[in-house]
């Protein structure tokens, strides 16, 4: 099914369309909603939807910039604009980004919306974009559950057919045949397997395709668990790993190792990477204001650059886009607060710049492998 992202700041409009549209009729599923452009772009990066319905006037990041940034990443997704703006200049701007249609709220009818969704469906089919089959989603969840039970010791066999299914799932979700991304996904997969099988340790990257597990105490049946991981990983990903036992010097030191393997320390010292001074200034500003709803316009404006140029320049210098970088800063702060404060998780998330709790929960679990509540339980 085609995944749909709906960005609209008016709650009644969101609820009305959410409940009125027979999404299945158009082979679509409403995957996520956002009440502002910044959250919409964050969700877009997470789920990579096939269809985007967006308003123009929104806080944080307007619909025009949202569309512009989406097109920098995905040239083929179907974009439908729903807005109260009725002027030639707005339409001219939208046309250059290859939108499917433009619906005026003042005269909007359900028939017009249905017509646009049908047009989007035909547009995606013409480009050979199949979306995510519902059966594949279900199989994915079943496979994930099976793997978790297997590495938790509840199951003893993963068949050749299941191994092939895992490979097929990876192939399905990797839309770009980019070797770097494939390698990163492989290493994250190994990390997940090892960390779930040996939760008493902290995993550290010591080199390309090499990991070390730092153990704070003796682990019963450790060799058996390592053999289990090795049998599953060897031949599937071609990644070798070794395990070493060492004395823990201090908690902060090990936490830094843990964060480094997760990619949380990429920007700890911009000077060491010899980033451009403009980028260093942007990073400093982000670290000072990460608790706020920072927009691309705000940061680029401080530097005197256009949003599109700053976005391109930042990614070229750092290797990741500014939203990913900003979220890494926020996540570091969240981890500290989860360990040191007794505030509710929602309060911690809001305090550190994650203003959408649903998005925060998904982002945290994707980044850390477990839920915020589980992570706090294990680290306090």
DRENVEX-70607 format. One record per atom (N, C-alpha, C, O): residue in one letter; x, z, y. Coordinates in steps of 0.02 Angstrom, whole numbers, plus 32768, in hexadecimal, padded with zeros to 4 digits. Layout:
N
AXZY
...
END
This chain:
380
X802A80007FC4
X800080008000
X802C8000803F
X80648019803E
X80117FE38074
X80357FE280B3
X802E802680D6
X7FF7804180DC
X8066804180ED
X80678082810F
X805880778159
X8074804B8178
X802B80A18175
X8017809A81BB
X802C80D781E3
X8022811081CD
X804980CB821D
X80598100824D
X802D80F6828B
X802A80BF82A7
X800A812B82A0
X7FDB812782D8
X7FF481558310
X7FF781928307
X800681388349
X801E815F8383
X7FEA815B83BB
X7FDE812683D7
X7FCD819483CB
X7F97819783FC
X7F9281DE8418
X7F8F820E83F1
X7F9281E5845A
X7F9282288477
X7F4C8247847D
X7F468283848A
X7F18821F8474
X7ED482398477
X7EBC824D8432
X7EB582238405
X7EB0828E8429
X7E9D82A883E7
X7E5D828883CD
X7E5982778391
X7E2B827F83F8
X7DEB826483E1
X7DF3821C83C7
X7DD382088397
X7E1E81F683E8
X7E2B81B183D1
X7E4C81B2838D
X7E3A818B8361
X7E7E81DF8385
X7EA181E38344
X7E7181F6830C
X7E7081D782D7
X7E4982298319
X7E1A824082E5
X7DE6820B82D6
X7DD48201829C
X7DCE81EA830A
X7D9B81B78301
X7DB2817E82D4
X7D8F816B82A5
X7DED816382E3
X7E06812B82BB
X7E1D81428276
X7E15811E8245
X7E38817E8273
X7E4F81988232
X7E15819B8200
X7E1D818981C6
X7DDC81B18217
X7DA381BC81EA
X7D75817F81E5
X7D4C817C81B7
X7D7B814F8212
X7D4C81178212
X7D6780D981EF
X7D3F80AF81D8
X7DA780D381E9
X7DC5809681CD
X7DCB809B8181
X7DE980CB8168
X7DB1806B815C
X7DBB806A8113
X7E00804D8103
X7E06801280F2
X7E3280768108
X7E78805F8103
X7E86803980C2
X7EAA800880C1
X7E688052808B
X7E758033804A
X7E5F7FE98048
X7E7C7FC18024
X7E2C7FD9806E
X7E137F958070
X7E497F648086
X7E487F298073
X7E767F7C80AF
X7EAC7F5180C9
X7EEF7F6080A7
X7F257F4F80C0
X7EEA7F81806D
X7F267F938046
X7F547FBE8071
X7F917FB6806F
X7F367FEC8097
X7F5D801680C4
X7F4F806080B8
X7F1C8073809C
X7F7F808880CE
X7F7980D180CA
X7F9280EF810B
X7FC980DE8121
X7F6A811B812B
X7F80813C8168
X7FB481718156
X7FA381A7813F
X7FF381608160
X802A818B8149
X803B81C2817A
X804F81F98165
X803381B681BB
X804781E881ED
X802681D98230
X801581A0823F
X801D820F8258
X80028209829B
X802E823082CC
X804F826082B9
X802F8219830A
X8057823B833E
X80318239837F
X800D8209838E
X8039826E83A7
X8017827083E8
X8045825F8422
X80318265845C
X8082824A8413
X80B082348448
X80E28203842A
X80EB81FF83EE
X810381DD8456
X813081A9843F
X816D81C2841C
X818581A383EC
X818981FA8433
X81C682158415
X81BA822A83CD
X81E2821A83A1
X8184824E83C1
X81738262837D
X816482248352
X817782228318
X814381F38370
X813481B6834B
X817481938334
X8177817B82FB
X81A68191835F
X81E48170834C
X820981978316
X8227817A82E8
X820681DA831A
X8224820482E6
X820281F782A3
X822481F18270
X81C081F282A4
X819B81E58266
X81A9819E824D
X81AE81948210
X81B0816F827A
X81C1812B8266
X8202812A8240
X82088108820D
X8234814E8258
X827581508236
X8270817081F1
X8295815E81C4
X8242819F81EA
X823B81C281AB
X821781988176
X822E8193813D
X81DF81798189
X81B681598156
X81BA810C8156
X81A380EC8127
X81D880EF818B
X81DD80A78191
X819B80848180
X8197805F814F
X8167808F81A9
X81258072819B
X8125802681A2
X8151800881C0
X80F280088184
X80E97FC08188
X80BE7FAC81C4
X80C57F7681E0
X80917FDA81D8
X80637FCC820F
X806780058241
X80688040822F
X806B7FF48281
X806B802682B7
X8033801782E7
X802F7FE18303
X8006804882F0
X7FD380458323
X7FE98075835A
X7FF380B0834D
X7FF0805C8397
X800A808883CB
X7FE8807E840F
X7FD480468421
X7FE280B58432
X7FCC80B48478
X800880A284A3
X8040809F848A
X7FFD809584E3
X803580878511
X804880C58539
X808280D8853C
X801780E58558
X8025811F8581
X8027815E8556
X7FF381788541
X80638177854A
X806D81B58524
X80A781DB8542
X80D281BE8563
X80A9821D8536
X80DE82468551
X811E823F8528
X811C822A84EE
X815682508548
X819682518525
X81B5820C851F
X81EB81FF8539
X819281E084FD
X81A7819A84F6
X8167817184F6
X813C817A84CC
X816181438525
X8123811C8528
X812280E784F1
X815480DB84CF
X80E780C884E9
X80DF809884B3
X810B805B84BA
X8121803E8488
X8119804784F7
X8144800D8502
X818B801A84E7
X81A67FF084C4
X81A7805484F8
X81EA806484DF
X81E9806F8493
X8218805C8470
X81B2808D847A
X81AC80978432
X81AF8054840E
X81D4804D83DC
X818A80238426
X818A7FE18407
X81CF7FC1840C
X81E77FA383DC
X81EE7FC88446
X82317FAC8450
X82637FC9841E
X828B7FA48401
X8261800A8413
X8290802A83E6
X8280801B839D
X82AD80148374
X82408015838E
X822D80038349
X82477FBD8339
X82607FB18302
X82407F8F8369
X82567F4B835D
X82A27F468355
X82BB7F168336
X82C77F758370
X83107F768365
X83217F85831D
X83577F738305
X82F37FA682FA
X82FF7FBA82B4
X82DA7F8D8283
X82F57F7A824F
X829C7F7C8293
X82717F568265
X82507F1D828B
X82267F2882B6
X82647EE0827A
X82497EA5829D
X82077E8C827F
X81E57E63829D
X81F67EA48244
X81BE7E87821F
X81807EB3821A
X814B7E9A8205
X81847EF3822B
X81487F1D8224
X81127F048254
X81207EE68288
X80D37F128242
X809A7EFC826A
X808A7F31829F
X807E7F6B828E
X80887F1D82DE
X807A7F4B8315
X803A7F378338
X80327EFE834E
X800C7F67833E
X7FCD7F5D8361
X7FCA7F8E839B
X7FD47FCA8391
X7FBD7F7683D7
X7FBA7FA08412
X7F717FAF8423
X7F487F828428
X7F637FF0842B
X7F2080068441
X7F2A802B8483
X7F4980608485
X7F10800F84BA
X7F20802C84FB
X7EE78022852D
X7EBB7FF88523
X7EEA804A8562
X7EB980428598
X7ED5801485CF
X7EB2800585FF
X7F147FFF85C8
X7F337FD585FB
X7F1D7F8C85F2
X7F217F7085BB
X7F047F6F8628
X7EEB7F2A8625
X7F0B7F02865E
X7EEB7EF78692
X7F497EEE8654
X7F6A7EC68688
X7F9A7E948667
X7FB27E9F862F
X7FA87E5F868A
X7FD07E29866F
X80177E3F8660
X80337E2B862D
X80357E69868B
X807A7E7D8682
X80837EA48641
X80B47E9A861D
X80547ED18632
X80587EF785F4
X80547EC985B8
X807A7ECF8588
X80247E9A85BA
X801D7E6B8583
X805C7E40857A
X80717E338542
X807A7E2C85B2
X80B67E0385AE
X80EF7E29858B
X81137E0D8562
X80F67E69859C
X812A7E92857D
X811E7E9A8532
X814D7E97850A
X80DF7EA3851F
X80CE7EAD84D9
X80DB7E6E84AF
X80F37E728477
X80CB7E3484CC
X80D17DF684A6
X81197DE98490
X81247DCF8459
X81497DFB84B9
X818F7DEE84A8
X81A67E17846B
X81DA7E08844E
X81807E4A8459
X81927E73841F
X81677E6283E2
X81647E8983B2
X81477E2883E4
X81257E0E83A9
X80F07E3E838E
X80F07E4D8353
X80C47E5683BB
X808F7E8283A4
X80587E588383
X804F7E1D8393
X80337E778356
X7FFC7E558333
X7FC07E4C8360
X7F9F7E188360
X7FB17E808388
X7F767E7C83B3
X7F757EB383E6
X7F9A7EE483E1
X7F4A7EAB8418
X7F447EDA8450
X7EFA7EEB8459
X7ED27EC0846A
X7EE87F2B844E
X7EA27F408451
X7E987F6C848E
X7EBC7F9D8497
X7E677F5C84B8
X7E567F8584F2
X7E267FBC84DD
X7DF27FB084BE
X7E377FFA84EF
X7E0D803384DD
X7DC7802D84FB
X7D95804084DC
X7DC480138538
X7D848011855C
X7D507FE78537
X7D157FF78539
X7D667FB28516
X7D387F8684F3
X7D437F8584A8
X7D2A7F588485
X7D677FB5848F
X7D7A7FB68448
X7D3D7FBF841A
X7D117FE88427
X7D3B7F9783E6
X7D077F9D83B3
X7D277FA1836E
X7D607F8C8365
X7D037FBC833E
X7D1F7FC282FB
X7D2B7F7D82DD
X7D5B7F7482B8
X7D007F4D82EC
X7D0A7F0982D2
X7D4C7EED82EB
X7D707ECB82C6
X7D5D7EFB8329
X7D9C7EE28345
X7DD77F038322
X7E097EE38314
X7DD17F448314
X7E067F6882F1
X7E0E7F4C82AA
X7E467F418293
X7DD67F428288
X7DD87F278244
X7DFA7EE28244
X7E217ED28217
X7DE97EBB8276
X7E067E78827B
X7E527E7C8283
X7E777E548266
X7E697EAB82AC
X7EB17EB482B7
X7ED47ECC8278
X7F0B7EB58269
X7EB57EF98253
X7ED37F128215
X7ED87EDA81E1
X7F097ED581BD
X7EA47EB181DD
X7EA67E7881B0
X7EDD7E4781C4
X7F007E2C8199
X7EE47E3D8204
X7F197E12821E
X7F5E7E2E820D
X7F8B7E0981FA
X7F657E718213
X7FA57E918202
X7FB47E8A81B8
X7FED7E7D81A5
X7F807E92818F
X7F897E8B8146
X7FA17E458134
X7FD07E3D810D
X7F817E138151
X7F957DCE8144
X7FDB7DBF815D
X80027D9B813E
X7FEC7DDC8196
X802F7DD481B4
X80647DF08185
X80987DD0817A
X80587E2B816A
X80887E4B813D
X808E7E2580FB
X80C57E1D80E0
X80567E0E80E2
X80567DE780A4
X807D7DA680AC
X80A17D91807F
X80757D8780E6
X80977D4880F4
X80E37D5180F4
X81087D2480E1
X80F97D8C8108
X81417D9B810A
X815A7DBA80C9
X81947DCF80C4
X812E7DBD8097
X81437DD78056
X814E7E218055
X816F7E3B8028
X81327E448086
X813A7E8D808A
X81027EAD8062
X80C77EA68073
X81147ECF802D
X80E37EE77FFD
X80CE7F2F8009
X809D7F467FEB
X80F17F548033
X80E17F9A803C
X80F57FC17FFE
X811C7FA97FD5
X80DB7FFE7FF8
X80EB80287FBF
X80AE802C7F92
X807B80497FA6
X80B180117F56
X807880157F28
X8064805D7F1C
X809080887F14
X8024806A7F19
X800D80AF7F0F
X802780CA7ECD
X803A81047EC8
X8028809F7E9A
X804080B57E59
X808A80C87E5C
X80A080F57E39
X80B080A47E87
X80F780B47E8D
X810080F77EAE
X812D811D7E9C
X80D481077EDF
X80D981487EFF
X80CD81807ECC
X80F181B27ECA
X809A81767EA3
X808A81A97E71
X80C381B07E3E
X80D581E77E2C
X80DE81767E29
X811581797DF9
X8152819A7E17
X817781BD7DF5
X815B818E7E58
X819481AD7E7A
X818F81F97E78
X81BF821B7E68
X815382137E88
X8148825B7E86
X815082777E40
X816D82AD7E36
X813682537E0F
X813D82697DCA
X8185826A7DB4
X819B82997D92
X81AB82377DC8
X81F282337DB5
X8219826C7DD6
X8244828A7DB7
X820982797E16
X822B82B07E39
X821E82F27E16
X824C831A7E0C
X81DF82FE7E03
X81CE833B7DE0
X81F2833F7D9D
X820A83757D89
X81F683077D7A
X821883057D39
X826283157D40
X827E833A7D18
X828182F97D73
X82C883067D7F
X82D4834F7D8F
X8304836E7D77
X82A9836B7DB9
X82B183B17DCC
X82AB83DF7D8F
X82D1840F7D87
X827A83CF7D64
X827283F87D28
X82AC83EF7CF8
X82C1841E7CD7
X82C583B17CF5
X82FE83A47CC8
X833C83CB7CDD
X835C83EC7CB5
X834C83C77D1E
X838883E97D35
X837D84357D3C
X83AD845A7D46
X8340844A7D38
X833384927D36
X833384AD7CEF
X832984E97CE5
X834084817CBE
X834584977C79
X830484977C53
X830284AC7C19
X82CF847E7C72
X828E847F7C51
X828484437C22
X825C84467BF4
X82AA840D7C2D
X82A783D27C02
X82EE83C07BED
X831E83CE7C10
X82F383A37BB3
X833583967B98
X8346834C7B93
X837F833A7B85
X831683207BA0
X832282D87B96
X830782B07BD1
X82CF82BA7BE7
X833182837BEA
X8319824E7C17
X8327820C7BF4
X836081FC7BE5
X82F381E77BE7
X82FA81AB7BBF
X831B81727BE6
X832281757C23
X832F813F7BC1
X834C81047BE1
X831980E47C0F
X832B80CC7C45
X82DB80E47BFB
X82A680C67C24
X829E80EC7C65
X829480CE7C9A
X82A281307C62
X829C81577C9F
X82D8814C7CCD
X82D081497D0A
X831381457CAF
X834E81377CD8
X834680F47CFB
X835980EE7D36
X832A80C37CD8
X831E80827CF6
X82EB80887D2F
X82F080667D62
X82B980B47D26
X828780BE7D5A
X82A680DA7D99
X829480C87DD1
X82D581087D90
X82F781257DCA
X831C80EE7DF1
X831880EB7E2E
X833F80C47DCC
X8364808D7DEC
X8333805F7E11
X834280487E49
X82FA80517DF2
X82C980257E11
X82AE80437E51
X82A380207E83
X82A280857E50
X828A80A77E8C
X82BC80A17EC5
X82AA80957EFE
X82FB80AB7EB4
X832F80A57EE7
X8330805E7F04
X833580557F41
X832C802D7ED8
X832C7FE77EEF
X82EF7FD97F1B
X82F47FB47F4C
X82B67FF77F09
X82787FEB7F2E
X827C80057F75
X82677FE37FA4
X829680427F7D
X829680617FBE
X82D0804B7FEA
X82CE80568027
X8303802D7FCD
X833A80147FF6
X832A7FCE800D
X83377F9D7FEA
X830E7FC78048
X82FB7F868061
X83377F5D8076
X83367F208074
X836E7F7F808C
X83A97F5B80A2
X83DE7F61806D
X83ED7F978055
X83FB7F27805B
X84307F278029
X84727F39804B
X849F7F0F8052
X84777F768060
X84B17F8D8084
X84D87FBE8058
X84BD7FF28045
X85167FAC8047
X853C7FD48017
X8547801B8030
X8546804B8009
X855380238071
X855F8066808D
X852280928082
X852980CC806E
X84E78078808F
X84AA809F8086
X849F80B0803D
X848980E7802C
X84AF80808012
X84A8808D7FCA
X84D780C57FB4
X84C380F17F8E
X851580C37FCC
X854580F77FBA
X852E813B7FD4
X8533816D7FB1
X8515813C8012
X84FD817C802E
X84C481978005
X84C181D37FF7
X8495816B7FF1
X845D81817FC9
X8474819C7F86
X845A81CE7F6D
X84A5817A7F69
X84C081907F28
X84DD81D67F2E
X84D182007F03
X850581E27F62
X852582237F6A
X84F1825A7F78
X84F882927F61
X84BD82497F9E
X848882797FAA
X8464828A7F69
X845182C37F5D
X845B82567F3E
X843B82617EFE
X846482917ED3
X844982BF7EB4
X84A682857ED1
X84D282B17EAB
X84CF82F87EC7
X84CC83297EA2
X84D182FD7F09
X84CE833F7F28
X848F83657F13
X849183A07F03
X845783417F13
X841883607EFF
X841B83797EB8
X840583B17EA9
X843683517E8B
X843A83647E44
X846683A27E3C
X845483D17E19
X84A183A07E5B
X84D183D77E53
X84B684177E73
X84BA844D7E54
X849B84127EAF
X8485844E7ED2
X844A846F7EAF
X844384AC7EB1
X841F84477E8F
X83E784647E6B
X83FD84837E29
X83E084B37E12
X843184667E0B
X8448847F7DCB
X847584BC7DD3
X847884E67DA6
X849884C07E0B
X84C584F97E17
X84B485167E5C
X84DC85107E8A
X847A85367E63
X8465854F7EA4
X848F85887EBE
X848C85997EF9
X84B785A77E91
X84E085E07EA6
X851E85CA7ECD
X854085F47EEA
X852C858A7ECF
X856985727EF0
X855A854A7F2F
X8521853A7F3E
X859085397F52
X858B850F7F8D
X85B484D17F81
X85EF84D57F6E
X859684977F8B
X85B684577F7C
X85DE843F7FB8
X85C684407FF0
X861C84297FAB
X864984137FE0
X866583CF7FD0
X867A83C27F97
X866583A28001
X868183607FF7
X86CC83638007
X86DF8377803E
X86F683507FD7
X873E83527FE0
X875C830D7FE8
X879883077FF7
X873682D97FDE
X874F82957FE4
X871982657FD0
X86E282797FBE
X872982257FD2
X86F881F27FC0
X86E381F97F77
X870E81F97F4B
X86A382007F6A
X868882087F27
X86A682437F03
X86B282407EC6
X86B282797F27
X86CD82B57F06
X86AD82F37F26
X86A982F97F63
X869783217EFB
X8679835F7F12
X869B839A7EF0
X86B683947EB9
X869A83D37F12
X86B084127EF4
X867884457EFF
X865A84467F35
X866A846E7ECD
X863884A27ED3
X865C84E57EDC
X868284FA7EB1
X864F85067F15
X866B85487F21
X863B857C7F07
X8601857F7F1C
X865185A47ED8
X862685D67EB7
X8636861B7ED2
X867086307ED4
X8601863F7EE7
X860B86827F01
X860B86B67ECA
X862086EF7ED5
X85F386A47E8F
X85F386D37E57
X85F086AB7E16
X85E4866F7E16
X85FB86CE7DDE
X85FB86AD7D9D
X85B586947D8D
X858486B67D97
X85B386587D74
X857386397D62
X856F86327D17
X859886117CF8
X853C86507CFA
X8532864B7CB2
X852586037C9E
X850385DD7CC2
X853F85F17C64
X853685AE7C47
X854785767C79
X852785417C79
X857A85827CA3
X858D85517CD5
X85A3850F7CB5
X858F84D97CCB
X85CC85147C80
X85E584D77C61
X85AC84AC7C46
X85AD846F7C4A
X857984CD7C2B
X854084A87C10
X851C84827C47
X850784497C3E
X851584A37C81
X84F384837CB9
X851C84487CD4
X850084137CE5
X855E84527CD8
X8589841C7CF0
X858583E07CC1
X858283A77CD7
X858683ED7C80
X858183B77C4F
X853F83927C57
X853D83557C51
X850A83B77C65
X84C883997C6D
X84C983697CA9
X84B083317CA5
X84E6837F7CE0
X84EA83557D1B
X851583187D0D
X850382E07D1F
X854F83257CED
X857E82EF7CE1
X855F82B87CB6
X8568827C7CC4
X853A82CC7C82
X851B829A7C56
X84E882707C7C
X84E182347C6F
X84C582907CAB
X8491826D7CD0
X84AC823F7D06
X849282097D11
X84E282567D26
X84FD82307D5F
X852C81F97D48
X852B81C27D64
X855582077D16
X858781D77D00
X856481987CE6
X8537819C7CBC
X857881607CFD
X855A81217CE8
X851F810C7D14
X851280D17D1B
X84FC813D7D30
X84C3812D7D5B
X84DB811E7DA2
X84C780EC7DC0
X8507814A7DBD
X8521813F7E00
X856C81327E01
X8586811B7E34
X858F81417DCA
X85D781367DC9
X85FC81657DF7
X863081537E13
X85E281A27DFF
X860181D37E2C
X8620820C7E03
X85FD822B7DDB
X866082197E0E
X868182507DEC
X867F828E7E18
X868182887E56
X867C82C87DF9
X867F83057E21
X86A4833A7DF9
X86A683397DBB
X86C2836A7E1D
X86E683A07DFD
X86CC83E27E19
X86AF83E37E4F
X86D584187DF4
X86BD845A7E08
X86F7848A7E0A
X8720848D7DDC
X86FC84B17E40
X873284E27E46
X871585247E5D
X86E485257E81
X8734855B7E48
X871D859D7E5C
X875085BB7E8C
X878C85BB7E7F
X873885D57EC4
X876585F37EF5
X874686307F14
X870A863C7F0D
X876F86587F36
X875886957F56
X873886857F99
X8755865F7FC0
X86FF86A27FA7
X86DD86967FE6
X86FF86BE801D
X870386FB8019
X8716869C8051
X873986BF8087
X870786E080B6
X870D871B80C7
X86D686B980CC
X86A386D580F8
X866686A880F8
X866C866C80EC
X862D86C58106
X85EE869F8101
X85EC86658132
X85D4862F8121
X8605866E816F
X8602863981A0
X862B85FE818B
X861885C48197
X8664860B816C
X869085D58155
X866C85AA8121
X866D856D8125
X864C85CB80F0
X862985A780BC
X85EC858380D8
X85DB854C80C2
X85CB85A28108
X859185818127
X85A685408149
X8582850E8147
X85E085428169
X85F98505818A
X860884CE8158
X85FB84938165
X862484E2811E
X862F84B180E9
X85ED849380D2
X85E6845680CA
X85BD84BF80CA
X857B84A980B2
X855C847780E4
X8541844480D0
X856184888124
X8545845C8156
X856B841B815A
X854D83E78168
X85AB841D814E
X85D383E08152
X85BE83AE811D
X85B88373812B
X85B483C680DF
X85A0839880A9
X855B837A80B8
X854B834480A1
X8533839F80DE
X84F1838680F0
X84F4835A812E
X84C1833E8142
X852E8353814B
X853483288185
X8521834981C6
X8514832881F8
X8520838D81C7
X850B83B08202
X854383B88236
X853683CB826F
X858283A98223
X85BA83B78250
X85D68377826D
X860F83778286
X85B18341826B
X85CB83008281
X85E3830282C9
X861382DF82DB
X85C2832A82F2
X85D283288339
X85EA836B8353
X85DF837A838E
X86098393832A
X861E83D5833F
X865183D18378
X864F83FA83A6
X867E83A08376
X86AF839983AB
X86B6835083BE
X86DD832C839F
X8691833983F0
X869382F28403
X86D982DA8416
X86EA82A18408
X870183068436
X874482F1844B
X876F82DC8411
X879782AD8417
X876782FD83D7
X879082EC839D
X878282A58386
X87AE8284836A
X8746828E8391
X8735824A837C
X8743821783B3
X873B81DB83AA
X8759823283EC
X876A82068425
X873081DA8439
X8738819E8446
X86F681F9843A
X86BC81D38450
X86C181C4849B
X86E581E784BF
X869F819284B1
X869C818284F8
X868281BE851F
X865881E48506
X869A81C6855C
X868682008585
X863B82018592
X861D82378598
X861D81C78596
X85D581C4859F
X85B181E48564
X85818209856D
X85C981D58528
X85AA81F184EC
X85B7823C84E8
X858B826284D4
X85F3825184FA
X8602829984FB
X85D382BD852A
X85BB82F4851C
X85C6829F8563
X859882BD8594
X855182C18577
X852F82F38580
X853D828C8555
X84FA828C8536
X84F582C18500
X84C382E484FC
X852982C784D7
X852982FA84A1
X8526834084BF
X8501836A84A7
X854D834B84F4
X854C838D8515
X8506839C852F
X84EE83D58528
X84E6836B854E
X84A383768568
X847183848530
X844583AF8538
X8478836184F9
X844C836C84C0
X845483B284A3
X842383D28490
X849283CA84A1
X849E840D8487
X8483844384B7
X8470847984A1
X8481843384F7
X846884638528
X841C8464852B
X83FD8496853D
X83FD842B851A
X83B484248524
X838F841184E4
X835783F884E9
X83AC841D84A9
X838C8407846B
X83498427845E
X8320840D8438
X833C8461847E
X82FC84838474
X82C284618498
X8288846E848A
X82D3843484C5
X82A0841184EC
X828D83CF84CA
X82AE83B9849A
X825883B084E3
X8243836F84C8
X826B833884EB
X825283178519
X82A8832E84D6
X82D482FE84F6
X82BD82B784E5
X82B082A684AC
X82B9828E8518
X82A88248850D
X82E5821C8518
X831682308537
X82E181E084FE
X831781B08507
X832081A08552
X835981998569
X82E9819B8576
X82ED818C85BD
X831181C385E3
X833981B58610
X8304820285D1
X8323823B85F4
X836E823A85EC
X83938241861D
X8385823385AD
X83CD823585A0
X83F081F985BF
X8424820085DF
X83D481BE85B5
X83F3818285D0
X83F28182861C
X84218169863C
X83BD819F8639
X83B981A48682
X83EF81CF86A0
X840981BF86D5
X84008205867E
X843682328695
X8478820D8697
X84A2821986C3
X848181DF8668
X84BF81B98664
X84BE817B8690
X84F2815A8699
X8484816A86AB
X847F812E86D4
X847E80EF86AB
X849280BA86C4
X846680F4866C
X846480BA8640
X841C80A9862F
X83F080D48634
X840F806C861B
X83CC805A8604
X83C2807885BF
X83F28081859A
X8384808985AC
X837780A7856B
X8390807C8531
X83AD80968501
X8385803A8534
X8399800F84FD
X83E5800C84F7
X8400800D84BF
X84098009852F
X84528005852C
X846E80478513
X849B804884E8
X84548080852D
X846C80C18516
X846180C984CB
X848D80E184A8
X842680B584B3
X841680BC846B
X844980958441
X846280AF840F
X845680588455
X8487802E8431
X84CD804C8435
X84F0804F8403
X84E180618470
X8524807C847C
X852E80BD8455
X856380C88438
X84FC80E98455
X850181298432
X850B811F83E7
X8536813F83C9
X84E380F283CA
X84E980E68382
X852C80C68371
X854980D5833D
X8544809A839D
X8585807A8391
X85BD80AD8390
X85EB80A88367
X85BA80DF83BD
X85EF811183C2
X85EB8146838C
X861E815B8371
X85AE815D837C
X85A68196834F
X859581838307
X85A081AA82D9
X857A814782FE
X8567813282BB
X851F814182A9
X850681298276
X84FC816882D3
X84B5817782C8
X84918171830A
X84B08173833F
X844E816A8308
X842A81658347
X842081A98366
X842B81DD8346
X840A81AA83A5
X840981E983CA
X83D5821A83AE
X83DE825683B2
X839D82008393
X836B822C8376
X838682518339
X837D828D8332
X83A9822D830E
X83C8824C82D3
X83FB828182E9
X83FD82B782CD
X84238270831B
X8455829E8334
X843482DD8351
X844983158342
X840182D38379
X83DE830B8398
X83BE83388363
X83BF83758369
X83A1831A8330
X8383834182FB
X83B6836982D3
X83A6839F82BA
X83F3834E82CD
X8428837482AB
X843983B282D3
X844383E882B6
X843D83AB8315
X844B83E58340
X841384188339
X842084548333
X83D68401833A
X839C842E8334
X839C845182F0
X838B848C82EC
X83AE842D82BC
X83AC844A8279
X83E184818272
X83D584B48251
X841B84778290
X844E84AC828F
X843384EC82AE
X843C85238293
X841084E582E6
X83F3851F8308
X83BC853F82DD
X83B7857C82DA
X8394851682BD
X835F852F8291
X837D85588258
X8364858E8248
X83B2853F8239
X83D285638201
X83EC85A78218
X83E685D881F4
X840A85A88254
X842285E9826E
X83E9861A8277
X83ED86548264
X83B286018296
X837A862E82A4
X835686448265
X833E867D8261
X835286198233
X8332862D81F4
X8358866681D3
X833B869081B1
X839A866781DD
X83C3869C81BF
X83C286DC81E8
X83C6871281CC
X83BE86D6822A
X83C887118255
X8389872D8275
X838A8766828D
X835287078276
X831587208295
X82DE87298262
X82E1870F822A
X82AB874E8276
X82718758824B
X823487318264
X81FC873C824C
X823F87048292
X820886DB82AD
X81EB86AF8276
X820E869D8246
X81AC869E827D
X818D8670824E
X81AF862C8252
X81CB86198285
X81AC8608821B
X81CD85C78218
X81B48598824E
X81DB8573826D
X81738599825B
X8157856E828F
X8173857E82D4
X8180855282FC
X817E85BF82E0
X819B85D58320
X81E385BE8326
X81F985A7835A
X820985C582EF
X824F85B082EE
X8254856582FB
X827E854E8322
X8229853F82DA
X822A84F682E3
X821A84E3832B
X823E84BB8349
X81E584FF8346
X81D184F1838B
X8207850483BD
X821584DF83EC
X8224853E83B2
X8259855883DF
X8294852983E2
X82B485238417
X82A2850783AB
X82DE84DD83A8
X82D0849283AE
X82F884698399
X8297848183CB
X828B843C83DD
X8261841383AD
X825183D983BB
X824D84318373
X8221840E8344
X81D984208355
X81C08454833E
X81B883F7837D
X817684088396
X813D83F08369
X810383FD8376
X814F83CD8334
X811E83B68302
X812F83D882C0
X816083C482A0
X8108840A82AC
X811984328271
X811984098231
X814384138206
X80EA83DA822C
X80E683B081EF
X8125838581E9
X8142838081B3
X813A83678221
X8177833F8220
X81B4836B8211
X81E0835781EB
X81B783A7822F
X81EF83D48224
X81F583E681DA
X822C83E581BE
X81BD83F581BA
X81BF84098173
X81DA83D18148
X820383DC811B
X81C483938155
X81DC8359812F
X8227834D813C
X824E8340810E
X82398351817C
X827F8345818F
X82AD837A8170
X82E3836A8157
X829883B98172
X82C183EF8156
X82CB83E6810B
X830283EC80F2
X829483D880E8
X829983D1809F
X82C38395808C
X82EA8397805C
X82BD835F80B3
X82E5832380A5
X832F833180B1
X835A8318808D
X833E835980E5
X8383836780F7
X83A3839B80CA
X83DD839480B6
X837E83D080BB
X839A84098097
X8388840C804D
X83A584328027
X835883E38038
X834683E17FF2
X831184137FDD
X82F6840E7FA7
X830284448009
X82D084767FFB
X82A78484803A
X82BA846D8070
X827184A98033
X824784B9806D
X826984ED8099
X829585118082
X825484F280D9
X827185258106
X8267856C80EA
X8295859580EF
X822C857980CE
X821F85BC80B3
X824E85CC8079
X826986048075
X8258859C804D
X828585A68014
X82CD85AF802C
X82F185D98011
X82E18588805D
X8326858D8076
X833185D28095
X836585F18089
X830185EA80BC
X8307862C80DB
X830B866280A6
X8333869180AB
X82E3865B8072
X82E3868D803C
X83278690801A
X833E86C68008
X834786568011
X838786547FEE
X83C28668801A
X83F886778000
X83B98668805C
X83F286748089
X83EA86B280B4
X841086BB80E4
X83BA86DD80A4
X83B4871C80C9
X83AF87568099
X83A9878F80AE
END
